[in-house]
């Protein structure tokens, strides 16, 4: 059973890590942004004032490539730098443009999920959400 859970999670992670999924989502949201930037926008929206190091760790890229991508996003108006309390740590948050884009992405993602889960009953979707939220909480526990 545990291996079946792992295999299912592996397939889900693989699905979400495919760059084509981000391209499709950005197209559906009508946002002109390169797919590699989407995880940065999403993380900055979920964690305001996130550091470049935290971003790099969470999306599995090296610090310098994330820093370069962030520079582009700041210059394009998607992100803005937060005042540095510690000069060694650079932090970013979404700009108003980035917040609007994230909202468009959320709406597009919800529509895509509704379409994919159209054959699921309301009870099945509710149960799926409950179990996934519990799993997420379990996996994020420190200990």
ABEGO torsion letter per residue (X at the ends): XAAAAAAAAAAAAAAAABAAAAAAAAAAAGBBBBAAAAAAAAAAAABBGBBAAAAAAAAGBBAAAAAAAAAAAAAAGABBBBBBABAABBBBBBBAAAAAAAAAAAAAAAAAAAAAAAABBAAAAAAAAAAAAAAAAAAABBX
